[in-house]
Amino acid sequence: MLPAILRCARHVSSSVSLPRPLSHITARMDPQRPVEGAIRAKLTDAFQPTHLEVHNESHMHAVPPGSESHFRVLVVSSRFEGASLLQRHRLVNEVLKAELSGCVHALAIQAKTPEQWGSNPVLEKSPPCLGGSRGDHTMEEKLKAGR
């Protein structure tokens, strides 16, 4: 059985060979962070954002080093104009369907219009992990590093 990170990387590599408009994703992916690269490329292709942030927050959770399982994204796009918050999240989830059905365990989404971002350019912070981290005695250090 492959370690989780290798299974995720293999899953993303296979999910990248999607319809022709997304076939160039592999050229832009960082081989050290294939899931993060795929997320960044897919969101860029789908929304042409004026601002995009993709943060791998896996280090804040009880997962092996180098994992790509917990992400926070900020997407600022005019495509969100007129869409409710729920509709925006559904659009992002649809674009990242392959990753969410595979190795991405958690995805926090901020989807804003350029006007909303202009009036409040703040990336929300994730709350501390309360799940499997109870037995991780280094969690306090990880949380401080993530601030």
Protein Blocks (a to p, Z undefined) as FASTA:
>chain_A
ZZfklmmmmmmmmmmmgcfklmmmmmmpcfklmmlmmmmmmmmmmnopabdcdddfklmp
ccdehiafbccdddddfklgopafklmmmmmmmmmmmmmmmmmmbdcdddddfklmmmoc
ccddddddfklmmmmmklmmmmmmmZZ
